[in-house]
């Protein structure tokens, strides 16, 4: 990997750039919390060649949302399920919006072709 390749990854939300310790520090939580949400299958950190957990920015955002819910008194497992459902809903809404845009563009294309 060259330096140019590394700079390209600075904007990659899925690049596993953060160690477990750094991720816990950034979230203001413990490493055991990160392990717990991993066991609940909310996030699955990638592993370095040495077997150490590595987290992406996207995973840290998800973990931060779970931590908000836990801080409000929700059990970890319930918080993880809520975050998963929120993520699924957001994806479904995105897909729905794409379909609506495609459907709205279809009559315009057919009129232009006529």
C-alpha positions in Angstrom: 0.0 0.0 0.0 1.4 3.4 -0.9 0.9 6.7 0.9 -1.6 7.7 -1.9 -3.7 4.6 -1.2 -3.7 5.5 2.5 -4.9 9.0 2.0 -7.8 7.7 -0.2 -9.0 5.8 2.8 -9.3 8.8 5.1 -12.8 9.5 3.7 -13.9 5.8 3.7 -16.5 5.3 6.4 -16.0 1.5 6.2 -12.3 1.4 6.6 -11.4 -0.3 10.0 -9.1 2.4 11.2 -9.7 2.4 15.0 -8.5 0.0 17.6 -10.8 -1.1 20.4 -9.1 1.2 22.9 -9.3 4.2 20.6 -12.9 3.4 19.7 -13.9 3.2 23.4 -12.1 6.5 24.1 -13.8 8.2 21.2 -17.3 7.0 22.4 -16.6 7.6 26.0 -17.4 4.0 26.9 -15.6 0.9 27.9 -14.1 -1.9 25.8 -16.5 -4.3 27.4 -19.4 -2.2 26.0 -17.9 -2.7 22.5 -17.6 -6.4 23.2 -21.2 -6.6 24.4 -22.6 -4.9 21.2 -20.4 -7.2 19.2 -21.9 -10.2 21.0 -25.4 -8.8 20.4 -24.4 -8.7 16.6 -25.0 -5.0 16.3 -21.5 -4.5 14.8 -18.8 -7.0 13.8 -15.4 -5.4 13.9 -12.8 -6.5 11.4 -9.7 -8.2 12.7 -6.1 -7.1 12.1 -3.6 -9.7 11.1 -2.8 -10.1 14.8 -6.4 -10.7 15.6 -7.1 -7.3 17.2 -10.5 -5.7 16.7 -10.7 -2.7 14.3 -13.7 -0.4 14.0 -14.8 1.8 11.1 -16.4 5.3 11.5 -19.7 3.8 10.4 -19.5 1.2 13.2 -18.6 3.9 15.7 -21.7 5.9 14.7 -23.9 2.8 15.3 -22.2 2.1 18.6 -22.7 5.7 19.7 -26.4 5.4 19.0 -26.6 2.2 21.0 -24.7 3.9 23.8 -27.3 6.7 23.8 -30.1 4.2 24.4 -28.2 2.3 27.1 -27.5 5.7 28.8 -31.2 6.2 28.8 -31.7 3.0 30.8 -32.3 0.5 28.0 -30.7 -3.0 28.2 -27.8 -3.5 25.8 -29.7 -6.2 23.8 -32.8 -4.1 23.4 -30.7 -1.1 22.4 -29.0 -3.1 19.8 -32.3 -4.4 18.4 -33.6 -0.9 18.2 -30.5 0.4 16.4 -30.8 -2.5 13.9 -34.4 -1.7 13.2 -33.7 2.0 12.8 -31.0 1.1 10.3 -33.3 -1.2 8.4 -36.0 1.5 8.3 -33.6 4.1 7.0 -32.4 1.7 4.2 -36.0 0.9 3.3 -36.9 4.6 3.1 -33.9 5.2 0.9 -34.9 2.4 -1.5 -38.5 3.7 -1.5 -37.4 7.2 -2.4 -35.3 5.8 -5.3 -38.3 3.8 -6.6 -40.5 6.9 -6.3 -38.0 9.0 -8.3 -37.8 6.3 -10.9 -41.6 6.1 -11.2 -41.9 9.8 -11.5 -39.2 9.9 -14.2 -40.8 7.1 -16.2 -43.8 9.1 -17.6 -41.4 12.0 -18.5 -39.2 9.6 -20.5 -42.1 8.0 -22.3 -43.6 11.4 -23.3 -40.2 12.5 -24.6 -39.9 9.4 -26.7 -43.4 9.9 -28.3 
